[in-house]
């Protein structure tokens, strides 16, 4: 069999090799830590550790910058990175983009933390801005729900409950019950730092860089862009307005 013929036949076995993200659709690449419940339990404070969150922000920033995204959101052990409809990295190859996002997240976090960590990846597609707003509202809402549950769970664990006992005590309980559980122990969940309740965002901002023109010695200002981290996000309608403002910024 000729080499070219063999290569063609073998490539036919690469099941998803030709799959492309829908042209003209907004794209989100989302990565999640694999086995991070145990991973973080052995290395970080519970329910929230600022050092862990900073590692997630650093990883999200690397994904946003390296893959040419416009917005990243991180809460708990997950990161969502948004890309505009015209984004065409790797010809929008699903296989490459999902595997690369997981690989880059794993490598960045591992290098920064000094211990091996693994992320998995997936892609989400939205056909319009409304879908994008709904997606990030969904992830923030999920983050807030998990944060409240996590605070309750670890409060009970630190009081001596086993994992099974704490889980059983919280099973089926509503938001009011969980807030009251914390309040009775001196914790007002509404006063917990916003990044713990709402996650953090990373996006591009424009700024003026001052310099000196070597030809005439005059001071100059040049527009540049850099990544900005926002750990005090609004919620609900205010978060939608926040996102609309970022999406309205023309890419540079």
C-alpha positions as CSV (number, residue, x, y, z in Angstrom):
1,X,0.0,0.0,0.0
2,X,1.3,3.4,-1.0
3,X,2.2,5.8,1.9
4,X,-0.4,8.4,0.8
5,X,-3.1,5.8,0.5
6,X,-2.3,4.5,4.0
7,X,-2.3,8.0,5.4
8,X,-5.7,8.7,3.8
9,X,-7.2,5.5,5.2
10,X,-5.9,6.1,8.7
11,X,-7.1,9.7,8.8
12,X,-10.6,8.4,8.1
13,X,-10.5,6.8,11.6
14,X,-10.0,10.2,13.2
15,X,-13.7,10.5,14.0
16,X,-14.1,14.2,14.9
17,X,-11.1,15.5,13.0
18,X,-13.2,17.4,10.5
19,X,-15.7,18.8,12.9
20,X,-15.9,22.7,12.9
21,X,-17.6,25.1,15.2
22,X,-20.7,26.6,13.6
23,X,-19.6,29.6,11.5
24,X,-20.8,32.9,12.7
25,X,-21.7,31.6,16.2
26,X,-20.5,33.0,19.5
27,X,-18.3,30.4,21.2
28,X,-17.4,29.6,24.8
29,X,-14.7,27.2,25.6
30,X,-15.2,25.9,29.2
31,X,-12.6,24.0,31.2
32,X,-13.3,22.3,34.6
33,X,-10.8,20.8,37.1
34,X,-10.8,17.0,37.0
35,X,-11.0,15.5,40.4
36,X,-10.6,18.9,42.1
37,X,-12.7,18.1,45.1
38,X,-10.0,15.8,46.4
39,X,-7.2,17.9,44.8
40,X,-8.2,21.1,46.6
41,X,-9.2,19.3,49.8
42,X,-5.6,18.1,50.2
43,X,-3.9,21.4,49.4
44,X,-6.2,24.4,50.0
45,X,-8.4,25.9,52.7
46,X,-12.2,25.2,52.5
47,X,-14.6,26.4,51.4
48,X,-12.6,29.1,49.6
49,X,-8.9,29.8,49.5
50,X,-7.7,33.0,47.9
51,X,-4.5,31.3,46.7
52,X,-6.5,28.8,44.8
53,X,-8.7,31.5,43.3
54,X,-5.7,33.4,42.1
55,X,-4.4,30.3,40.4
56,X,-7.7,30.0,38.6
57,X,-7.6,33.7,37.6
58,X,-4.1,33.2,36.3
59,X,-5.2,30.2,34.3
60,X,-8.2,32.0,32.9
61,X,-6.0,34.9,31.9
62,X,-3.6,32.6,30.0
63,X,-6.6,31.1,28.1
64,X,-8.0,34.5,27.2
65,X,-4.7,35.8,26.0
66,X,-3.3,32.8,24.2
67,X,-6.6,31.8,22.4
68,X,-7.5,35.4,21.6
69,X,-10.8,35.6,23.5
70,X,-12.7,38.7,24.6
71,X,-14.0,37.7,28.0
72,X,-13.3,35.1,30.7
73,X,-15.3,34.1,33.8
74,X,-14.1,31.9,36.6
75,X,-15.8,30.5,39.6
76,X,-14.9,27.5,41.8
77,X,-12.8,25.2,39.6
78,X,-14.3,26.2,36.2
79,X,-13.4,28.8,33.6
80,X,-15.5,30.0,30.6
81,X,-13.8,31.9,27.8
82,X,-15.9,33.8,25.2
83,X,-15.0,34.3,21.5
84,X,-16.6,36.5,18.9
85,X,-18.5,35.1,15.9
86,X,-15.7,36.0,13.6
87,X,-13.1,34.2,15.6
88,X,-11.3,31.7,13.4
89,X,-8.3,30.2,15.3
90,X,-7.3,26.8,13.9
91,X,-10.2,27.2,11.3
92,X,-12.6,26.7,14.3
93,X,-11.6,23.0,14.6
94,X,-13.5,21.5,17.5
95,X,-10.9,18.8,18.2
96,X,-8.0,21.3,18.3
97,X,-9.8,24.0,20.3
98,X,-11.2,21.8,23.0
99,X,-8.1,19.7,23.5
100,X,-5.9,22.8,23.4
101,X,-8.0,24.7,26.0
102,X,-7.8,21.8,28.4
103,X,-4.1,21.3,27.8
104,X,-3.2,25.0,28.2
105,X,-5.3,25.2,31.4
106,X,-3.6,22.1,32.8
107,X,-0.1,23.3,32.0
108,X,-0.7,26.9,33.3
109,X,-2.2,25.8,36.6
110,X,0.4,23.0,37.1
111,X,3.3,25.4,36.5
112,X,1.9,28.1,38.8
113,X,0.8,25.7,41.6
114,X,3.9,23.4,41.4
115,X,1.8,20.3,41.5
116,X,0.1,18.3,38.6
117,X,-3.5,19.4,37.8
118,X,-5.7,18.3,35.0
119,X,-8.6,20.1,33.3
120,X,-11.2,18.8,30.8
121,X,-12.7,20.9,28.1
122,X,-15.9,21.4,26.1
123,X,-17.4,23.9,23.7
124,X,-20.7,25.9,23.8
125,X,-22.2,27.7,20.9
126,X,-24.7,30.6,20.9
127,X,-26.3,32.2,17.8
128,X,-26.8,35.7,19.3
129,X,-25.9,38.0,22.1
130,X,-29.0,37.1,24.1
131,X,-27.7,33.5,24.3
132,X,-24.3,34.7,25.5
133,X,-25.9,36.8,28.2
134,X,-28.0,33.8,29.3
135,X,-24.9,31.6,29.4
136,X,-23.0,33.8,31.7
137,X,-26.0,34.4,33.9
138,X,-26.3,30.6,34.2
139,X,-22.7,30.1,35.2
140,X,-22.8,32.9,37.7
141,X,-26.1,31.6,39.2
142,X,-24.6,28.2,39.4
143,X,-21.5,29.6,41.1
144,X,-23.6,31.5,43.7
145,X,-25.6,28.4,44.5
146,X,-22.5,26.2,44.9
147,X,-20.8,28.8,47.0
148,X,-23.7,28.9,49.5
149,X,-23.9,25.1,49.6
150,X,-20.1,24.9,50.0
151,X,-20.1,27.3,52.9
152,X,-22.8,25.3,54.7
153,X,-21.2,21.9,53.9
154,X,-17.7,22.9,55.2
155,X,-19.2,24.7,58.2
156,X,-20.8,21.4,59.2
157,X,-17.7,19.4,58.5
158,X,-15.6,21.7,60.7
159,X,-18.1,21.1,63.5
160,X,-17.4,17.4,63.3
161,X,-20.0,16.0,60.8
162,X,-18.8,13.4,58.4
163,X,-19.1,13.9,54.7
164,X,-22.2,11.7,54.6
165,X,-23.8,13.5,57.6
166,X,-23.2,17.0,56.2
167,X,-24.5,16.0,52.8
168,X,-27.7,14.4,54.3
169,X,-28.3,17.5,56.5
170,X,-28.3,19.8,53.4
171,X,-30.0,17.5,51.0
172,X,-33.1,19.2,49.6
173,X,-32.7,22.3,51.7
174,X,-33.6,25.7,50.2
175,X,-31.6,28.9,50.1
176,X,-33.4,30.3,53.2
177,X,-32.5,27.3,55.3
178,X,-28.9,27.5,54.3
179,X,-28.6,31.2,54.9
180,X,-30.1,30.7,58.3
181,X,-27.8,27.8,59.1
182,X,-24.8,30.1,58.5
183,X,-26.4,33.1,60.3
184,X,-26.9,31.1,63.4
185,X,-23.1,30.5,63.4
186,X,-22.2,34.1,62.9
187,X,-21.8,34.0,59.2
188,X,-23.8,36.5,57.0
189,X,-23.5,35.1,53.5
190,X,-24.3,38.5,52.0
191,X,-21.1,39.8,53.6
192,X,-18.9,37.1,52.1
193,X,-16.4,38.5,49.6
194,X,-18.0,39.0,46.2
195,X,-15.5,36.8,44.3
196,X,-16.5,33.9,46.4
197,X,-20.2,34.4,45.7
198,X,-20.1,35.7,42.1
199,X,-16.8,34.6,40.6
200,X,-14.3,36.9,38.8
201,X,-14.0,38.2,35.3
202,X,-11.0,38.9,33.1
203,X,-11.2,41.1,30.0
204,X,-9.3,43.5,27.8
205,X,-9.1,47.2,28.7
206,X,-7.6,50.1,26.8
207,X,-5.0,52.4,28.4
208,X,-2.6,55.1,27.4
209,X,1.1,54.3,27.6
210,X,3.4,57.3,28.0
211,X,6.7,57.4,26.2
212,X,9.3,59.7,24.6
213,X,9.7,60.2,20.8
214,X,13.5,59.6,20.3
215,X,13.4,61.8,17.2
216,X,12.5,65.0,19.0
217,X,12.4,64.2,22.7
218,X,8.7,65.0,23.0
219,X,6.4,63.0,25.3
220,X,3.9,60.8,23.6
221,X,0.9,58.7,24.5
222,X,0.0,55.5,22.7
223,X,-3.1,53.4,23.1
224,X,-2.5,49.9,24.4
225,X,-4.5,47.1,25.8
226,X,-4.0,44.8,28.8
227,X,-5.9,42.3,30.8
228,X,-8.0,43.5,33.7
229,X,-9.4,41.3,36.6
230,X,-12.7,42.3,38.2
231,X,-13.5,40.4,41.4
232,X,-16.5,42.5,42.3
233,X,-19.1,41.6,39.7
234,X,-22.7,42.7,39.8
235,X,-25.6,40.2,39.4
236,X,-28.8,39.6,37.4
237,X,-29.8,42.6,35.3
238,X,-26.8,44.6,36.3
239,X,-24.6,41.8,35.2
240,X,-26.3,41.7,31.9
241,X,-25.6,45.4,31.4
242,X,-22.0,44.8,32.4
243,X,-21.6,42.1,29.8
244,X,-23.4,44.2,27.1
245,X,-20.9,47.0,27.7
246,X,-18.0,44.6,27.2
247,X,-19.4,43.0,24.1
248,X,-20.0,46.4,22.5
249,X,-16.3,47.2,22.6
250,X,-14.8,46.8,19.1
251,X,-12.0,44.2,18.9
252,X,-8.5,45.5,18.2
